[in-house]
Amino acid sequence: MLIRRVSLVAVLALVASLISLVPAHAWAPSVESSGVPLPGGIYPGSSRYSSAGYYQYAPSIVQTSATQRIIYYCANTVEYVPGSGNALAATHDHVLFNVGTRQQNGSYTWGATQVALRPRLQPGDPHHQPGVPSWAAYHICDPDVVKGRFAYTTPQTGEQVYTWAMFFTAADNNDHGADGRFNVVGVALATSPLGPWTIVASPVIDITEPDYNAAGYGVGQPSATSVDQQGKLLLFYSGLDCAALDAPDPSCDGTSRGTAVRTLDLSDADAPVLGERSFVTTAGLTPEPFLPNSGRFLHNASWAYDPERKSFVVSRDTGALDGNEVQANVEVDRIAGSSIWTGGGVWTVVGQITSAQTGYRWNHNSGLVRGPYGGLAYQRPQDYSGVDVYFATEPGPAAGTTPPWDGYFRYRMFHSASPL
């Protein structure tokens, strides 16, 4: 892996020195509802989480053909009984999905909502899943799906080759687990993008991660792109390091989160091989108004590769922050591919999606439409001419309301498309 990495760095550096990025078209996003149905229809919550509704956010979208895309996302199901107590404490993130079929006008009609992954929950819970690892006992969220070739062995099936991997954030407790974990990065495998999914027994990124802070966020929000259309991947995730900020405040205590990247060879998922960790630069990103000295913060990002421009594209959260830790804007940014290997470079801001386009106060937790191997897929796989971004919206609290409010149960997905 080290030899391959060094040679690839040299090649990408040469390419970057000879080829400039293709000039971008003006950012002109169109915004509309995603049309993805809620699992049980609209069911509004009342104040202070006294009853539950349904929510959906953190999508991963795979364009499988010119006429079909599959959307995976974080959502609750129907395990909470209205009026039985604190709805937020009794609500668990699952990964749900829908298959979309393209219509003549370019919109998508979505099929029935299905469950891809469920958390373990506790013994005695009617929805207890004993086959799910204990480190995914409370929430499974932030899916990111990529195609490849991955061998894995279970006692039930023996060794089997899988062709799809779903990375996700898992939490073993709604606060912090007794074993020191909170959020970790796991992976599940399948032979079809429709599942069923087999969760690999151990997390990919766990509490052994340098700077892991069990009292803070931990690690999560994964996004992966394929290197060889087999088992070798680039894995991006939110980590813990002040170096992730390009202008950290002197009081920074090491718990500020940024985006880390590692190579990951998942060819043998029984013994995955992680490369050395580095942090992605934040230079050029829009400053965050809530950070000391308006530092830049790269987290909660969906990654896609654009081979025509030899660059990576991300959609990410940015802008104002509210008491529930969601942000006001979704920003699309681009950087030369060679910068990911060197840790340098400068991002170019392509554009933002804000309340001016959506009519909602908060716009957050986005996912780029990608081809099976993690490349941009504007209208179809291997279409690098634009971006289509799905994201959650939230109307914001009523005047004078202090957190927590019912915004959690009002997350609804929109999408925004624009040529590059």
C-alpha positions as a LaTeX table, in Angstrom:
\begin{tabular}{lrrr}
\hline
Residue & $x$ (\AA) & $y$ (\AA) & $z$ (\AA) \\
\hline
Met1 & 0.00 & 0.00 & 0.00 \\
Leu2 & 2.83 & 2.43 & 0.78 \\
Ile3 & 4.46 & 1.88 & $-2.62$ \\
Arg4 & 1.15 & 2.36 & $-4.38$ \\
Arg5 & 0.42 & 5.52 & $-2.41$ \\
Val6 & 3.79 & 7.10 & $-3.17$ \\
Ser7 & 3.49 & 6.38 & $-6.88$ \\
Leu8 & $-0.08$ & 7.66 & $-6.98$ \\
Val9 & 0.95 & 10.87 & $-5.23$ \\
Ala10 & 3.62 & 11.43 & $-7.88$ \\
Val11 & 1.19 & 10.77 & $-10.72$ \\
Leu12 & $-1.50$ & 13.03 & $-9.28$ \\
Ala13 & 1.00 & 15.80 & $-8.60$ \\
Leu14 & 2.19 & 15.62 & $-12.23$ \\
Val15 & $-1.38$ & 15.67 & $-13.50$ \\
Ala16 & $-2.21$ & 18.64 & $-11.30$ \\
Ser17 & 0.80 & 20.54 & $-12.62$ \\
Leu18 & $-0.15$ & 19.95 & $-16.24$ \\
Ile19 & $-3.93$ & 20.14 & $-16.21$ \\
Ser20 & $-5.96$ & 22.92 & $-14.65$ \\
Leu21 & $-9.48$ & 22.30 & $-13.46$ \\
Val22 & $-12.17$ & 22.77 & $-16.09$ \\
Pro23 & $-13.86$ & 26.13 & $-15.49$ \\
Ala24 & $-17.16$ & 25.79 & $-13.71$ \\
His25 & $-20.50$ & 27.04 & $-14.97$ \\
Ala26 & $-22.37$ & 29.55 & $-12.87$ \\
Trp27 & $-24.02$ & 28.01 & $-9.81$ \\
Ala28 & $-27.74$ & 27.92 & $-10.55$ \\
Pro29 & $-29.40$ & 25.42 & $-8.22$ \\
Ser30 & $-33.00$ & 24.37 & $-8.61$ \\
Val31 & $-34.59$ & 23.26 & $-5.35$ \\
Glu32 & $-37.61$ & 21.01 & $-4.80$ \\
Ser33 & $-38.93$ & 18.41 & $-2.42$ \\
Ser34 & $-37.23$ & 15.05 & $-2.75$ \\
Gly35 & $-40.60$ & 13.28 & $-2.88$ \\
Val36 & $-39.18$ & 10.53 & $-0.66$ \\
Pro37 & $-42.11$ & 9.39 & 1.52 \\
Leu38 & $-42.01$ & 9.35 & 5.30 \\
Pro39 & $-42.18$ & 5.83 & 6.77 \\
Gly40 & $-45.62$ & 6.35 & 8.28 \\
Gly41 & $-46.82$ & 9.58 & 6.76 \\
Ile42 & $-46.74$ & 13.01 & 8.36 \\
Tyr43 & $-47.35$ & 12.72 & 12.07 \\
Pro44 & $-46.48$ & 15.98 & 13.79 \\
Gly45 & $-44.97$ & 16.02 & 17.25 \\
Ser46 & $-46.11$ & 18.35 & 19.98 \\
Ser47 & $-43.91$ & 20.68 & 22.00 \\
Arg48 & $-40.89$ & 19.59 & 24.03 \\
Tyr49 & $-40.77$ & 16.08 & 22.51 \\
Ser50 & $-43.86$ & 14.91 & 24.39 \\
Ser51 & $-44.93$ & 12.95 & 21.31 \\
Ala52 & $-43.12$ & 11.78 & 18.22 \\
Gly53 & $-43.24$ & 12.34 & 14.52 \\
Tyr54 & $-41.11$ & 10.98 & 11.72 \\
Tyr55 & $-37.86$ & 12.42 & 10.44 \\
Gln56 & $-35.42$ & 11.73 & 7.62 \\
Tyr57 & $-31.91$ & 13.07 & 7.04 \\
Ala58 & $-28.28$ & 12.18 & 6.15 \\
Pro59 & $-28.95$ & 10.61 & 2.72 \\
Ser60 & $-26.67$ & 8.49 & 0.53 \\
Ile61 & $-27.86$ & 8.26 & $-3.07$ \\
Val62 & $-26.60$ & 5.71 & $-5.60$ \\
Gln63 & $-27.46$ & 6.28 & $-9.26$ \\
Thr64 & $-27.55$ & 2.68 & $-10.49$ \\
Ser65 & $-28.64$ & 3.54 & $-14.06$ \\
Ala66 & $-29.97$ & 6.46 & $-16.08$ \\
Thr67 & $-33.47$ & 5.68 & $-14.84$ \\
Gln68 & $-32.95$ & 4.35 & $-11.30$ \\
Arg69 & $-31.47$ & 5.67 & $-8.09$ \\
Ile70 & $-31.60$ & 4.31 & $-4.55$ \\
Ile71 & $-31.68$ & 6.62 & $-1.57$ \\
Tyr72 & $-30.56$ & 5.44 & 1.87 \\
Tyr73 & $-31.05$ & 7.74 & 4.84 \\
Cys74 & $-31.30$ & 8.04 & 8.58 \\
Ala75 & $-34.84$ & 7.89 & 9.99 \\
Asn76 & $-36.93$ & 6.57 & 12.81 \\
Thr77 & $-39.55$ & 3.86 & 12.49 \\
Val78 & $-42.70$ & 3.23 & 14.51 \\
Glu79 & $-41.26$ & 1.85 & 17.75 \\
Tyr80 & $-42.29$ & 4.91 & 19.81 \\
Val81 & $-45.82$ & 4.98 & 21.22 \\
Pro82 & $-47.24$ & 8.53 & 21.33 \\
Gly83 & $-47.86$ & 9.83 & 24.82 \\
Ser84 & $-45.72$ & 7.18 & 26.51 \\
Gly85 & $-42.96$ & 9.55 & 27.66 \\
Asn86 & $-40.02$ & 11.43 & 26.19 \\
Ala87 & $-40.18$ & 10.79 & 22.45 \\
Leu88 & $-36.59$ & 11.81 & 21.82 \\
Ala89 & $-35.20$ & 9.35 & 24.38 \\
Ala90 & $-37.36$ & 6.54 & 22.99 \\
Thr91 & $-36.51$ & 7.18 & 19.33 \\
His92 & $-33.72$ & 5.31 & 17.55 \\
Asp93 & $-32.01$ & 6.02 & 14.23 \\
His94 & $-32.35$ & 3.33 & 11.57 \\
Val95 & $-31.18$ & 3.23 & 7.95 \\
Leu96 & $-34.17$ & 3.19 & 5.61 \\
Phe97 & $-34.18$ & 3.20 & 1.80 \\
Asn98 & $-36.39$ & 3.71 & $-1.25$ \\
Val99 & $-35.87$ & 2.87 & $-4.90$ \\
Gly100 & $-36.57$ & 5.74 & $-7.29$ \\
Thr101 & $-37.65$ & 5.49 & $-10.93$ \\
Arg102 & $-37.02$ & 8.42 & $-13.24$ \\
Gln103 & $-40.04$ & 9.92 & $-14.97$ \\
Gln104 & $-40.12$ & 11.68 & $-18.35$ \\
Asn105 & $-40.00$ & 15.11 & $-16.68$ \\
Gly106 & $-36.82$ & 14.16 & $-14.81$ \\
Ser107 & $-38.43$ & 13.70 & $-11.40$ \\
Tyr108 & $-38.31$ & 10.43 & $-9.47$ \\
Thr109 & $-41.18$ & 8.32 & $-8.22$ \\
Trp110 & $-40.21$ & 6.44 & $-5.08$ \\
Gly111 & $-41.15$ & 2.92 & $-4.15$ \\
Ala112 & $-42.07$ & 1.62 & $-0.72$ \\
Thr113 & $-39.94$ & 2.52 & 2.28 \\
Gln114 & $-37.79$ & $-0.41$ & 3.42 \\
Val115 & $-35.42$ & $-0.97$ & 6.35 \\
Ala116 & $-31.76$ & $-1.61$ & 5.54 \\
Leu117 & $-30.23$ & $-1.57$ & 9.05 \\
Arg118 & $-31.70$ & $-1.63$ & 12.55 \\
Pro119 & $-29.92$ & $-0.91$ & 15.84 \\
Arg120 & $-29.55$ & $-3.73$ & 18.33 \\
Leu121 & $-31.62$ & $-2.13$ & 21.15 \\
Gln122 & $-31.80$ & $-3.74$ & 24.57 \\
Pro123 & $-33.05$ & $-7.23$ & 25.56 \\
Gly124 & $-36.70$ & $-6.99$ & 26.41 \\
Asp125 & $-37.35$ & $-4.32$ & 23.80 \\
Pro126 & $-39.90$ & $-5.71$ & 21.30 \\
His127 & $-37.57$ & $-4.59$ & 18.50 \\
His128 & $-34.39$ & $-6.13$ & 19.98 \\
Gln129 & $-32.00$ & $-7.37$ & 17.27 \\
Pro130 & $-29.61$ & $-9.87$ & 18.94 \\
Gly131 & $-27.64$ & $-10.37$ & 15.71 \\
Val132 & $-26.55$ & $-6.71$ & 15.61 \\
Pro133 & $-23.26$ & $-5.92$ & 17.43 \\
Ser134 & $-23.49$ & $-4.27$ & 20.85 \\
Trp135 & $-21.57$ & $-1.21$ & 19.61 \\
Ala136 & $-24.59$ & $-0.44$ & 17.42 \\
Ala137 & $-27.12$ & $-0.83$ & 20.21 \\
Tyr138 & $-28.79$ & 2.58 & 20.16 \\
His139 & $-28.45$ & 4.30 & 16.78 \\
Ile140 & $-27.35$ & 3.43 & 13.25 \\
Cys141 & $-27.15$ & 6.50 & 11.01 \\
Asp142 & $-25.18$ & 8.39 & 8.31 \\
Pro143 & $-25.18$ & 5.65 & 5.62 \\
Asp144 & $-22.78$ & 5.84 & 2.69 \\
Val145 & $-22.97$ & 3.13 & 0.02 \\
Val146 & $-20.27$ & 2.13 & $-2.48$ \\
Lys147 & $-19.76$ & $-0.83$ & $-4.81$ \\
Gly148 & $-16.69$ & $-3.10$ & $-4.84$ \\
Arg149 & $-15.56$ & $-6.62$ & $-4.01$ \\
Phe150 & $-15.35$ & $-7.61$ & $-0.36$ \\
Ala151 & $-14.87$ & $-11.07$ & 1.15 \\
Tyr152 & $-16.23$ & $-11.77$ & 4.62 \\
Thr153 & $-16.78$ & $-14.88$ & 6.73 \\
Thr154 & $-19.66$ & $-15.59$ & 9.09 \\
Pro155 & $-20.47$ & $-18.83$ & 10.95 \\
Gln156 & $-23.78$ & $-19.01$ & 9.11 \\
Thr157 & $-22.56$ & $-18.54$ & 5.53 \\
Gly158 & $-18.82$ & $-19.24$ & 5.62 \\
Glu159 & $-16.70$ & $-17.02$ & 3.37 \\
Gln160 & $-18.75$ & $-15.04$ & 0.90 \\
Val161 & $-17.90$ & $-12.32$ & $-1.60$ \\
Tyr162 & $-20.05$ & $-9.21$ & $-1.34$ \\
Thr163 & $-20.35$ & $-6.47$ & $-3.93$ \\
Trp164 & $-21.73$ & $-3.57$ & $-1.87$ \\
Ala165 & $-20.52$ & $-1.86$ & 1.31 \\
Met166 & $-22.54$ & 0.48 & 3.50 \\
Phe167 & $-20.54$ & 2.58 & 5.94 \\
Phe168 & $-22.43$ & 4.08 & 8.86 \\
Thr169 & $-22.16$ & 5.80 & 12.22 \\
Ala170 & $-23.17$ & 3.64 & 15.18 \\
Ala171 & $-23.75$ & 4.55 & 18.81 \\
Asp172 & $-24.10$ & 2.09 & 21.68 \\
Asn173 & $-25.92$ & 4.55 & 23.94 \\
Asn174 & $-27.83$ & 7.78 & 23.62 \\
Asp175 & $-25.18$ & 9.42 & 25.79 \\
His176 & $-21.90$ & 7.48 & 26.16 \\
Gly177 & $-21.44$ & 3.76 & 26.54 \\
Ala178 & $-19.99$ & 2.00 & 29.56 \\
Asp179 & $-17.05$ & 0.72 & 27.50 \\
Gly180 & $-15.96$ & 4.24 & 26.55 \\
Arg181 & $-17.51$ & 4.27 & 23.10 \\
Phe182 & $-19.93$ & 6.74 & 21.70 \\
Asn183 & $-19.98$ & 7.14 & 17.93 \\
Val184 & $-17.89$ & 4.74 & 15.84 \\
Val185 & $-17.74$ & 3.89 & 12.12 \\
Gly186 & $-19.05$ & 0.49 & 11.07 \\
Val187 & $-19.62$ & $-1.23$ & 7.73 \\
Ala188 & $-22.23$ & $-3.66$ & 6.42 \\
Leu189 & $-21.96$ & $-5.79$ & 3.28 \\
Ala190 & $-24.46$ & $-7.10$ & 0.73 \\
Thr191 & $-24.59$ & $-8.84$ & $-2.63$ \\
Ser192 & $-27.29$ & $-6.43$ & $-3.85$ \\
Pro193 & $-27.86$ & $-2.73$ & $-3.19$ \\
Leu194 & $-31.28$ & $-3.79$ & $-1.92$ \\
Gly195 & $-29.72$ & $-5.99$ & 0.78 \\
Pro196 & $-29.95$ & $-7.92$ & 2.99 \\
Trp197 & $-26.99$ & $-6.35$ & 4.79 \\
Thr198 & $-24.51$ & $-8.18$ & 7.02 \\
Ile199 & $-22.78$ & $-5.97$ & 9.61 \\
Val200 & $-19.07$ & $-6.72$ & 9.96 \\
Ala201 & $-18.46$ & $-7.71$ & 13.59 \\
Ser202 & $-15.92$ & $-5.00$ & 14.50 \\
Pro203 & $-16.08$ & $-1.26$ & 13.77 \\
Val204 & $-13.80$ & 0.08 & 11.04 \\
Ile205 & $-12.91$ & 3.19 & 13.10 \\
Asp206 & $-13.25$ & 2.62 & 16.85 \\
Ile207 & $-12.12$ & 3.96 & 20.22 \\
Thr208 & $-8.52$ & 3.14 & 19.29 \\
Glu209 & $-8.61$ & 6.10 & 16.91 \\
Pro210 & $-6.05$ & 8.75 & 17.96 \\
Asp211 & $-7.75$ & 11.70 & 19.69 \\
Tyr212 & $-10.94$ & 9.68 & 20.21 \\
Asn213 & $-13.06$ & 11.56 & 22.73 \\
Ala214 & $-15.78$ & 9.42 & 24.30 \\
Ala215 & $-17.12$ & 12.47 & 26.11 \\
Gly216 & $-17.51$ & 14.31 & 22.81 \\
Tyr217 & $-18.65$ & 13.23 & 19.38 \\
Gly218 & $-16.33$ & 10.26 & 18.89 \\
Val219 & $-15.95$ & 9.48 & 15.16 \\
Gly220 & $-18.53$ & 9.12 & 12.40 \\
Gln221 & $-20.21$ & 10.68 & 9.35 \\
Pro222 & $-18.33$ & 8.36 & 6.95 \\
Ser223 & $-18.12$ & 8.74 & 3.18 \\
Ala224 & $-16.17$ & 6.38 & 0.91 \\
Thr225 & $-15.08$ & 6.36 & $-2.73$ \\
Ser226 & $-13.60$ & 3.42 & $-4.62$ \\
Val227 & $-9.94$ & 3.45 & $-5.68$ \\
Asp228 & $-9.89$ & 0.32 & $-7.88$ \\
Gln229 & $-13.56$ & $-0.76$ & $-8.19$ \\
Gln230 & $-12.58$ & $-3.73$ & $-6.06$ \\
Gly231 & $-11.77$ & $-3.64$ & $-2.35$ \\
Lys232 & $-9.60$ & $-0.54$ & $-2.04$ \\
Leu233 & $-11.31$ & 2.63 & $-0.87$ \\
Leu234 & $-10.73$ & 6.13 & 0.38 \\
Leu235 & $-12.60$ & 6.55 & 3.66 \\
Phe236 & $-13.44$ & 10.04 & 4.89 \\
Tyr237 & $-14.95$ & 10.62 & 8.33 \\
Ser238 & $-15.34$ & 13.27 & 11.00 \\
Gly239 & $-12.50$ & 13.05 & 13.49 \\
Leu240 & $-11.04$ & 14.92 & 16.43 \\
Asp241 & $-8.13$ & 17.29 & 15.92 \\
Cys242 & $-7.53$ & 21.03 & 16.12 \\
Ala243 & $-5.32$ & 20.71 & 13.06 \\
Ala244 & $-8.49$ & 20.27 & 11.04 \\
Leu245 & $-9.13$ & 24.01 & 11.43 \\
Asp246 & $-7.07$ & 26.31 & 9.25 \\
Ala247 & $-7.16$ & 29.10 & 11.86 \\
Pro248 & $-7.72$ & 27.43 & 15.24 \\
Asp249 & $-8.24$ & 29.54 & 18.30 \\
Pro250 & $-5.29$ & 29.45 & 20.75 \\
Ser251 & $-7.63$ & 27.98 & 23.36 \\
Cys252 & $-8.40$ & 24.99 & 21.12 \\
Asp253 & $-8.29$ & 21.94 & 23.37 \\
Gly254 & $-8.05$ & 19.15 & 20.82 \\
Thr255 & $-11.75$ & 18.35 & 20.63 \\
Ser256 & $-12.58$ & 20.40 & 17.52 \\
Arg257 & $-13.73$ & 18.06 & 14.77 \\
Gly258 & $-12.62$ & 17.98 & 11.16 \\
Thr259 & $-12.53$ & 15.48 & 8.33 \\
Ala260 & $-9.94$ & 12.73 & 8.43 \\
Val261 & $-9.06$ & 10.44 & 5.52 \\
Arg262 & $-7.50$ & 7.00 & 5.33 \\
Thr263 & $-7.01$ & 4.41 & 2.64 \\
Leu264 & $-8.95$ & 1.27 & 3.46 \\
Asp265 & $-8.40$ & $-2.14$ & 1.89 \\
Leu266 & $-11.63$ & $-4.00$ & 2.57 \\
Ser267 & $-10.89$ & $-6.83$ & 0.12 \\
Asp268 & $-10.71$ & $-9.14$ & 3.14 \\
Ala269 & $-13.27$ & $-7.67$ & 5.52 \\
Asp270 & $-12.19$ & $-10.17$ & 8.18 \\
Ala271 & $-8.87$ & $-8.29$ & 8.33 \\
Pro272 & $-9.33$ & $-4.79$ & 6.87 \\
Val273 & $-6.18$ & $-2.74$ & 6.33 \\
Leu274 & $-6.30$ & 0.95 & 7.28 \\
Gly275 & $-3.73$ & 3.35 & 5.90 \\
Glu276 & $-2.20$ & 6.23 & 7.79 \\
Arg277 & $-4.61$ & 8.93 & 8.90 \\
Ser278 & $-4.36$ & 12.49 & 7.67 \\
Phe279 & $-6.67$ & 15.50 & 7.86 \\
Val280 & $-8.16$ & 17.26 & 4.88 \\
Thr281 & $-7.36$ & 20.94 & 4.54 \\
Thr282 & $-10.04$ & 23.53 & 5.22 \\
Ala283 & $-8.36$ & 26.37 & 3.32 \\
Gly284 & $-10.77$ & 28.17 & 1.02 \\
Leu285 & $-13.96$ & 26.95 & 2.67 \\
Thr286 & $-16.50$ & 29.49 & 3.88 \\
Pro287 & $-15.64$ & 30.47 & 7.48 \\
Glu288 & $-17.93$ & 29.24 & 10.22 \\
Pro289 & $-19.54$ & 32.14 & 12.13 \\
Phe290 & $-19.86$ & 30.10 & 15.34 \\
Leu291 & $-16.15$ & 29.20 & 15.59 \\
Pro292 & $-13.56$ & 31.33 & 17.40 \\
Asn293 & $-11.99$ & 33.74 & 14.93 \\
Ser294 & $-14.41$ & 32.43 & 12.27 \\
Gly295 & $-12.31$ & 29.34 & 11.64 \\
Arg296 & $-13.26$ & 26.87 & 8.94 \\
Phe297 & $-14.83$ & 23.54 & 9.82 \\
Leu298 & $-15.07$ & 20.57 & 7.43 \\
His299 & $-17.40$ & 17.91 & 8.78 \\
Asn300 & $-20.57$ & 16.02 & 7.89 \\
Ala301 & $-19.48$ & 15.92 & 4.25 \\
Ser302 & $-20.54$ & 13.71 & 1.37 \\
Trp303 & $-17.67$ & 12.99 & $-1.04$ \\
Ala304 & $-17.66$ & 12.20 & $-4.76$ \\
Tyr305 & $-14.87$ & 11.98 & $-7.32$ \\
Asp306 & $-14.92$ & 13.85 & $-10.62$ \\
Pro307 & $-12.37$ & 12.19 & $-12.96$ \\
Glu308 & $-12.94$ & 14.70 & $-15.77$ \\
Arg309 & $-11.63$ & 17.53 & $-13.58$ \\
Lys310 & $-9.32$ & 15.30 & $-11.50$ \\
Ser311 & $-11.02$ & 16.65 & $-8.40$ \\
Phe312 & $-13.15$ & 15.75 & $-5.42$ \\
Val313 & $-16.50$ & 17.41 & $-4.80$ \\
Val314 & $-18.19$ & 17.62 & $-1.40$ \\
Ser315 & $-21.48$ & 18.80 & $-0.04$ \\
Arg316 & $-21.23$ & 19.81 & 3.60 \\
Asp317 & $-22.92$ & 21.66 & 6.45 \\
Thr318 & $-21.94$ & 25.28 & 7.00 \\
Gly319 & $-23.35$ & 28.58 & 8.25 \\
Ala320 & $-25.15$ & 29.43 & 11.47 \\
Leu321 & $-25.56$ & 26.79 & 14.16 \\
Asp322 & $-28.63$ & 26.21 & 16.31 \\
Gly323 & $-29.08$ & 24.58 & 19.70 \\
Asn324 & $-29.71$ & 21.17 & 18.15 \\
Glu325 & $-26.40$ & 21.29 & 16.24 \\
Val326 & $-27.82$ & 21.60 & 12.75 \\
Gln327 & $-26.64$ & 24.32 & 10.40 \\
Ala328 & $-28.27$ & 26.80 & 8.11 \\
Asn329 & $-26.62$ & 26.09 & 4.75 \\
Val330 & $-25.42$ & 23.29 & 2.52 \\
Glu331 & $-22.25$ & 24.20 & 0.64 \\
Val332 & $-20.79$ & 22.47 & $-2.43$ \\
Asp333 & $-17.00$ & 22.69 & $-2.73$ \\
Arg334 & $-14.30$ & 21.27 & $-5.00$ \\
Ile335 & $-10.58$ & 20.53 & $-4.58$ \\
Ala336 & $-7.87$ & 18.95 & $-6.75$ \\
Gly337 & $-7.55$ & 15.23 & $-6.18$ \\
Ser338 & $-3.82$ & 15.47 & $-5.50$ \\
Ser339 & $-4.54$ & 17.67 & $-2.47$ \\
Ile340 & $-6.19$ & 14.78 & $-0.66$ \\
Trp341 & $-2.93$ & 12.85 & $-0.72$ \\
Thr342 & $-0.66$ & 15.75 & 0.18 \\
Gly343 & $-2.89$ & 17.37 & 2.82 \\
Gly344 & $-2.59$ & 20.73 & 1.10 \\
Gly345 & $-4.44$ & 22.58 & $-1.60$ \\
Val346 & $-7.25$ & 25.12 & $-1.46$ \\
Trp347 & $-10.97$ & 24.47 & $-1.82$ \\
Thr348 & $-13.08$ & 26.30 & $-4.39$ \\
Val349 & $-16.59$ & 27.16 & $-3.22$ \\
Val350 & $-19.00$ & 26.12 & $-5.98$ \\
Gly351 & $-22.11$ & 27.45 & $-4.28$ \\
Gln352 & $-24.50$ & 27.26 & $-1.35$ \\
Ile353 & $-28.06$ & 26.15 & $-0.74$ \\
Thr354 & $-29.67$ & 28.45 & 1.81 \\
Ser355 & $-33.05$ & 29.51 & 3.12 \\
Ala356 & $-33.26$ & 31.88 & 0.16 \\
Gln357 & $-33.72$ & 28.86 & $-2.12$ \\
Thr358 & $-35.50$ & 26.44 & 0.20 \\
Gly359 & $-37.70$ & 28.64 & 2.37 \\
Tyr360 & $-36.48$ & 26.73 & 5.44 \\
Arg361 & $-34.32$ & 28.18 & 8.22 \\
Trp362 & $-32.03$ & 25.13 & 8.52 \\
Asn363 & $-30.58$ & 23.09 & 5.64 \\
His364 & $-28.18$ & 20.33 & 6.61 \\
Asn365 & $-27.02$ & 16.68 & 6.52 \\
Ser366 & $-26.61$ & 16.35 & 2.76 \\
Gly367 & $-25.63$ & 13.65 & 0.30 \\
Leu368 & $-24.40$ & 13.89 & $-3.30$ \\
Val369 & $-25.93$ & 11.69 & $-5.96$ \\
Arg370 & $-23.10$ & 9.33 & $-6.92$ \\
Gly371 & $-22.46$ & 6.42 & $-9.22$ \\
Pro372 & $-21.91$ & 2.94 & $-7.74$ \\
Tyr373 & $-18.17$ & 3.55 & $-7.15$ \\
Gly374 & $-18.47$ & 7.02 & $-5.64$ \\
Gly375 & $-18.12$ & 9.19 & $-8.76$ \\
Leu376 & $-20.40$ & 12.14 & $-9.48$ \\
Ala377 & $-23.62$ & 11.12 & $-11.19$ \\
Tyr378 & $-25.60$ & 14.16 & $-12.24$ \\
Gln379 & $-28.20$ & 12.45 & $-14.44$ \\
Arg380 & $-26.68$ & 8.99 & $-14.75$ \\
Pro381 & $-23.54$ & 7.10 & $-13.71$ \\
Gln382 & $-20.36$ & 8.69 & $-15.13$ \\
Asp383 & $-22.14$ & 12.00 & $-15.74$ \\
Tyr384 & $-19.80$ & 14.58 & $-14.21$ \\
Ser385 & $-21.50$ & 17.66 & $-15.66$ \\
Gly386 & $-23.28$ & 18.70 & $-12.47$ \\
Val387 & $-24.30$ & 17.92 & $-8.92$ \\
Asp388 & $-27.57$ & 16.73 & $-7.42$ \\
Val389 & $-27.65$ & 17.16 & $-3.65$ \\
Tyr390 & $-30.24$ & 15.72 & $-1.26$ \\
Phe391 & $-30.44$ & 17.31 & 2.19 \\
Ala392 & $-32.63$ & 17.75 & 5.24 \\
Thr393 & $-34.61$ & 20.91 & 5.93 \\
Glu394 & $-36.09$ & 22.22 & 9.14 \\
Pro395 & $-38.37$ & 25.23 & 9.59 \\
Gly396 & $-36.77$ & 26.43 & 12.83 \\
Pro397 & $-38.39$ & 27.25 & 16.18 \\
Ala398 & $-41.24$ & 29.60 & 16.85 \\
Ala399 & $-40.23$ & 33.03 & 18.06 \\
Gly400 & $-38.96$ & 32.95 & 21.62 \\
Thr401 & $-38.61$ & 29.16 & 21.76 \\
Thr402 & $-35.44$ & 27.82 & 23.34 \\
Pro403 & $-33.92$ & 24.40 & 22.58 \\
Pro404 & $-34.90$ & 21.65 & 22.58 \\
Trp405 & $-37.78$ & 22.07 & 20.17 \\
Asp406 & $-39.51$ & 19.72 & 17.76 \\
Gly407 & $-37.25$ & 20.38 & 14.82 \\
Tyr408 & $-35.86$ & 16.85 & 15.03 \\
Phe409 & $-39.22$ & 15.44 & 14.02 \\
Arg410 & $-39.61$ & 17.96 & 11.20 \\
Tyr411 & $-36.56$ & 16.95 & 9.17 \\
Arg412 & $-37.74$ & 16.50 & 5.58 \\
Met413 & $-35.57$ & 15.90 & 2.54 \\
Phe414 & $-35.27$ & 18.25 & $-0.41$ \\
His415 & $-32.85$ & 18.13 & $-3.31$ \\
Ser416 & $-31.05$ & 20.67 & $-5.43$ \\
Ala417 & $-29.47$ & 20.14 & $-8.84$ \\
Ser418 & $-27.09$ & 22.40 & $-10.72$ \\
Pro419 & $-24.64$ & 22.01 & $-13.62$ \\
Leu420 & $-20.98$ & 22.49 & $-12.80$ \\
\hline
\end{tabular}
